[in-house]
Amino acid sequence: MKEIPINIPVIGDEEKKEVIKVLESKILTHKTGSGPYVQKFEEAFRKFVGAKYAVALNSGTSALHAALLSAGIKRGDEVIVPSFTFSATAEAVLLTGATPIFADINPKTYCIDPSQLKELVTKKTKAVIPVHLYGLPSEMNEIREFAEENNLVVIGDAAQAHGAEYRGVKIGNTADIECFSFYATKNITCGEGGMCITNREEYFEKIKMIRSHGEKEPYLTVMIGHNYHLSELSAALGYVQTLKLPKILSRRRENASLFTEELEETEALDVPFVPSYISHAWYLYTLKVKDNRLRDFLFKKLRGEGVGVGKYYEKPLHTIDFFKKRSKIPKELKNTVNVSSRILQLPVHPEVSKEQVLFIAEKVKNFLKKF
Ligand SMILES: Cc1ncc(COP(=O)(O)O)c(C=O)c1O
């Protein structure tokens, strides 16, 4: 059987046509970061999410960094983040000079556990970054309620959650600012790219300035900024991909449901838990094995069959020296440590056929019998 990657971009003639149009126009970028295709991409994605404002940037990491800066996060501040995430979540905090405070996760959803926020908050805490991990929204009602009581800004890390919904609300509208990534493996992609979505004009205006050298207007710097412009080539790709997102999501949902149907009776593992009020974006389909020795066994066996399985994130950030030295870990992160040795991801992207899902599920069941 041919290799099945864990994720692969879905690129068609529509993307090629738009990218060629950009090349022919010779407008490859814009001095404010707001060229014609960037505007088209922002408008399409903003409409999809149903929020007021969108700012496209050159990565999900720059989106998180710009969001934190726009909220005034700076040296001396503390920002609560889960340890069970990609490095960029905590890295963005460090880029502002603030300190990440690592929080534990709910062992069923793998997202930050809101019930321990009260033990982590101090006078220095200014923000919390819930990560909608694997495409499953965090418990935003509890998080926002806590944030309001404690005067914290909520910045959603939605890098993996294009199209996810929390209690009928699209991710993009569940925090003060939500940050998406369009890295090549994501549900939709620009190659590299990011977007900040907000319903607050003050954040929108600041993020636009941060994207472009802190300029209020061309050549008039009023604050510290960066060159976080997204190129017009990338924006053209992102624009077409946004139009395809509903179809991409429905294929991912079909594949995920089929895996769950095939594997939910399997004793040795748990299929993903999806609360009834949540619509999952299925960036990754995550199994959790009950006996942690099974994880690496299954990983090797499935790789041997050409299946691009993943172990995201087998090294939680609080266990990595670099982050350990620069963060605070006020509590033992038991669920994070436990879950990180048990999770295994299967490919559910649109190019995985029904036959391939059945083939992978069958292999999982057979390998488990052999263990
Ligand atoms: C949870 C999470 N946060 C942040 C990022 C950073 O996004 P980017 O790679 O576009 O900088 C990613 C993806 O790579 C991610 O998965």
The ligand as an SDF file (V2000), in Angstrom:
LIG
                    3D

 16 16  0  0  0  0  0  0  0  0999 V2000
   -1.0370   24.5740   18.6420 C   0  0  0  0  0  0  0  0  0  0  0  0
   -0.1890   25.3890   17.7030 C   0  0  0  0  0  0  0  0  0  0  0  0
    0.1270   26.6490   18.0460 N   0  0  0  0  0  0  0  0  0  0  0  0
    0.8590   27.4340   17.2430 C   0  0  0  0  0  0  0  0  0  0  0  0
    1.3440   26.9780   16.0340 C   0  0  0  0  0  0  0  0  0  0  0  0
    2.2240   27.8720   15.2410 C   0  0  0  0  0  0  0  0  0  0  0  0
    1.7960   28.0850   13.9420 O   0  0  0  0  0  0  0  0  0  0  0  0
    2.8630   28.3460   12.7840 P   0  0  0  0  0  0  0  0  0  0  0  0
    3.5850   27.0630   12.5110 O   0  0  0  0  0  0  0  0  0  0  0  0
    2.0180   28.7820   11.6300 O   0  0  0  0  0  0  0  0  0  0  0  0
    3.7740   29.4200   13.2370 O   0  0  0  0  0  0  0  0  0  0  0  0
    1.0360   25.6630   15.6310 C   0  0  0  0  0  0  0  0  0  0  0  0
    1.4250   25.0830   14.3520 C   0  0  0  0  0  0  0  0  0  0  0  0
    2.3970   24.9100   13.8180 O   0  0  0  0  0  0  0  0  0  0  0  0
    0.2640   24.8450   16.4940 C   0  0  0  0  0  0  0  0  0  0  0  0
   -0.0480   23.5980   16.1670 O   0  0  0  0  0  0  0  0  0  0  0  0
  1  2  1  0
  2  3  1  0
  2 15  2  0
  3  4  2  0
  4  5  1  0
  5  6  1  0
  5 12  2  0
  6  7  1  0
  7  8  1  0
  8  9  2  0
  8 10  1  0
  8 11  1  0
 12 13  1  0
 12 15  1  0
 13 14  2  0
 15 16  1  0
M  END
$$$$
